[in-house]
């Protein structure tokens, strides 16, 4: 058994307007964190292979070995005919299957169909991530159902003093439940990319989402140097001027080391939504537990990919500010948590 918790060996890091609270993995006595690879680790170790399929909306993915590979939706796949983005967050298992993807480079379709995919040094910009999360949000809906009621039929027969029981009487009732959201359309993703680039004054001939970082690498790298990954660190709570911007966590510190820089980079150029005041959340560990509890009450999203566990998208409101995110889990145990101020 394991869960995210605050990093007790090191203090909170504050540099300029940004505050980063390190997170780690808490395990029960004697337990070990799960075996888990980031997609970058798996790719470097040749345990993950990606190649083009006959459709731009799918890639062939092959996982070699028994260790699951975590593939977040903020991971930009660079190469092939055009840059892509996973449609769903996944825990990939040992198998070869089709991976549904979005195109995030609308103006290019002339790359190498046999080319090798790599991973971007920076994660998907936050404005595009927010648009994707909004589409995936579950809805609490009310339904009407009709079913036969034998007891009601019997009582009606008795009131009429009939010897034989009448046919069961139809009984209609309402019930409510959470319904999982669905991925955005390709057109919606292209629109989110265009708005993201346009709002930051970025001109991109191919509408490549990674051009968001164009000309800003020096600024991003300077900020990243102020928040190095710490030994045993597995995640972060990111705040700007005392307000929560997001939470990122992985159940493996080795896997997190591959995501630390790319994910933090996506925050440092963001000027979007601010979340609740950090002081209003109480203890960080209690807040993390609350996120998990809300996530586990939501229905899992169904995918066509052979993968381990499931993904649950959720929304939590704190002080009138919405936090949206997803939890990758298997058998009730968390593997990857990502939350953004909406």
N, C-alpha and C positions, 0 to 999 in steps of 0.2 A: 504494500500500500504506500502511496506517495501523494504529495500535493505541493502546490507553490506556497512559498512563504518568504518573508523579507530576509535579506542577507544580513545576518547578525555580526559577521566578522568585520564588515566594513561600514563606514558611515554613508549617509546620504551625500551625493555629489551635487553641488550647485555652482554653476558657471554662468554669469550673466543672467539672462531671464530664465534659463533652463535648469531644472532640477531633475536628476535621475536617481531613483531609488532602486538599488540592485535587488534582485530576487534570486532565490535558489530553490532546491528541491528538498522537502522534508519527507523523510521516510520513517516508518515504524522501526522500532528497535530490531536490529538484525536484518532488516530488509535492504535490498539494493535497488537503486533507480533502474528503470527499464532499459534494455538494450535498444538503442534507437540511433539512426543515422540521419543527419541532415541531407538534403538532396545534393548539396555541394560536396559533402564528404563522400557520399555514395558515388558521385560522378568521378571524383578524383581517384577513388579506389577501384574504378571500373565495375562498380556494382549497380550502376544505373545507366541505362542507355536510352537515348531519345532519338527518334528519326521521323522523317516526314511519312505521312500516309497518302492515300489518293485524294484525301479531302483536306482543305485548309482548316477545317474545324476539328480535326483529330490528329494526334501524333501517336506513333507506336512507342510504348514505354515498356522497358524490360528491367526487372529487378532481379539481381543475382544474389543468392544467399538468403538466409533465413531472418536476418535482422530487418525489421520494417524501416521504411524510409518516409520521413515526413515531408510533404510537399504543400506549403502554404499557398493561398491564392495571391499573395503579394510577391511571389517569385516570378520575375520576368525571365522567360526563356529566349535567349539571344541566338539567332542563326537561322538556318533553313531558308525557306522561301520568304519568310517574314517573321518578325518577333512575335512571340505568343505569351499567353497567360493561362494557367490552369483554370478551368471553369469551377472546380470544387477544391476545397482543402482536403487532402487525402493522407492516409497512412498506407503507403503502397507495400504490398506483399510480394513474395517471390512468384513472379508470373510475367507473362507478356500479354499486354492487352492494349486496347485503344484508349487513349487519354483525351477526353474532350477539352478543347482549348478555345480561347478567344484570340483574335488577331488584335495586336496593339500597335500596328504599324500599317495603317490603311493604304498608304501610297506606294508600298513596295510589294511586288510579287514576282521578283526576278532573281531571287537568291538561289543558292545551290540546293536543289532538292535532295541531294545526298550529303549535304553539309552537316557538320557536327553542331549540336546545340550546346551553348554554354550558359552560365548564369551571370546576370548583371551584378556589378559591384554595389548597386543601389537598388532598394526595393521599389515596388510600385508606389508612385506618389500618393499621399493621403487623400487628395480630392477624388481620385479614381477609386481608391479603396472604399471610401464612404459611399460612393454611388453603388458599388457592388453590394455592400452590406445592406443598404436600404432595400434592394430587390429581394434579398434573401430573408428579410425579417418575417417570422411567423405571424399569423393572424389568428385572433380569437374569434371564431365564427359560431353562429347559432344555426342549427339544422333542425328540420322537421322529419320525423319518422313515423310511419304507421305500421303497427304490428297487430296480430290477432290477440284478443283478450278472452280466454276461455271462462274465466271467473265471471266477467261481466255478462257473457252469454248465458251462463248458468243462472245468475241472479235474475236476468230478464225472463228466462223461462219459468222460474219459480213464481215470480210476480204474476205471470199470466196463467199460473196453475196448469202448466203444460207437463205432460208426463215425460216427454223426450226433451233432451237438452237441445236448444237451438244451436245453429252454427255460431262459432265464435264471432264476437262483435269487433270490428276494427277499432283500434285505439290509437289516436294520434297524440304525440307528445313532442316537446322541444328539448334539445340538449345542446350544450356548448362545449367546444374543445379547441385546442390549439391546432392549427393547420400549418405545415411547413411552407416556407416561401419557395420561390423558384429562382434560378439564376437569371441575371439580366439578359436581354437580347444582345446580339452582336452589334446592332445599330446603337443600342443604349451605351455600350462600352465605347464605341467610336465617338459618340457624342460627349461622353465624360472625358475622354482623352483630349478632344478638341477644346472643350471648355477649360480643362486644366492648363493646357499649353497657352491658350489665348489669354486667360486671366493673369498669367505671369509674363505676358509679352514675349513668348517664345515662338519663333517662326521655324517650323519643321516641314521641309519639302515632302517628307513621307508620312507626316503625322505620327512620328515615332514617339511613344510615351516617354522613352528614356531621354529624349531631347529636353525634357523638363529640367534636367541637371546641366544642360549645356551652358558652358561659361561660368558655372558656379562650383566646380570641383574644388577649387582652392578654398572657398568659404566652407564647404561641407567638410573637407578633410581637416581644416583647422578646428572645427567644432568637434569632430570625432576624436581628435587627439586629446581633447579635454576629458573624455569619458571612456577610458580604456576598459576592456573587459577584465574583471577580477577573477582570481582563482576560484573555481567552484560556482561561479555565477551562472544562472540559468534564465535570467529575464530582467525586465525593467518595468518600473512605473515611471512614465515620462510626464513631467509637469512644466508648464510655462507660466511664470509670474504667479506661482502658487495654485494654479488650476490644472486639473488632470487633463492631459492630452491623449493618453493611451496607456495600455498595458500589453506587454508582450512577454510570453513565457514558454519555455520548452522543458520537457521532463528529463532532458539530458544536458549536462553542462558542456559536454564535447560538441553536441549538435548546436547548442546555443552559440558557441564561439563562432560558428559560421554565419549566424544570423545577426549577431550583435551590431556590427558596423552597417550592413545594408538596411536594417530596420531603423536604427537611430538616424541614419542619413535622411530617411523619408520625413522625419519630424522636423529637422532643423531648417528646412525651407518652407514649412507650412505656415500659413497665416489664417487658417480656417477656424473651425469650430472649437471653442473652449469648453471644457467640461466643468464639473462641480469643483468647488474649493476643496483642496486637499485636506484641510483641517476638519471639514465636515464629514469625512469618511470614517473617522475614528481610527482604530488600529488597522494598519495595512493588512495584516493577516486576516482579520475579520472581514475586511472588504474583499479580499481574494476569495475567501470561502463563500461569501455572498454571491459573487459572480458565478462560481461553480454551481451553487444551488439553483440559481435562476436558470442557468444553461441546461442543467439536467432535468428541469421541468418542461423543457421545450421538445417538440418532436424532432427526430433526426431527419436530415435531408437524404433522400434516396438518390443514388448515383448508379451509372451503368458500369463503373469500374470495379474490378475485383480489388478490394482493399480491406484492411482490418478495421474493426470498430465502426464508428459513425461520427458524423459532424452535426453539431447542434448550434444553430444561430439563435441569438437572443438579444433582448433590449432591456436595460435597467435604467430607471429614472431616479436621479438623485438631485435634490434641490431644484427640481424643474428642468434639469439638464439631462439629456438622454445619452447613454453609453450603449453602443452597439458592438457586437463582436461574435465570435464563434469559439467553440470548444471542440477539439478533436479528442475523442476518448475511445477506450476499448474496455468493455466489461466494467464500466463505472469508474475507470481510472483515467485521469487526465494525461494527455500527451502534448498538446499544444493549445495555448490560449492566446487570443488576439482580440483586443478591445480598443475602440476609438471613440472619442467624444464626437457625437453626431451633430 
